[in-house]
Amino acid sequence: MNLDRHGRNDVINYVIENDTSKLEASAFSHDEINHRDMNGWTALHFAAQAQNADIAGILLSTGAEVDVEDEYGNTPLFKAVFNYRNSGNIIELLLKAGADPDNNNRYGVSPRKLAFTIANYDARRFF
């Protein structure tokens, strides 16, 4: 597995580059799909942060773990709520895939709590 200086593999870099064609054309193992970079982020964390439900769907269909935690205990759902921008597609997708809205990070904040803490009505409606 080739890694860049941030510990990111091809899967993560394809997600960052929004390159769905390379992502779909390649056959990645479970370990590659769920590989963590230096900060504990997986490809699904990056897709959630970018609010990219299409790529998240591809990752989930190929075995991405929905509740994997980064070094701070944040899951992809937490990233999706924190970076919410007027479309809840990614939040809905992650919840349907079994993401735990009450999974607390290392600071005791869950995606559900975050939605209410940041007072974002649109994000709160998913919980």
Secondary structure, 3 states (H helix, E strand, C coil): CCCCCCCCCHHHHHHHCCCHHHHHHCCCCHHHHCCCCCCCCCHHHHHHHCCCHHHHHHHHHCCCCCCCCCCCCCCHHHHHHHCCCCCCHHHHHHHHCCCCCCCCCCCCCCHHHHHHHCCCHHHHCCC
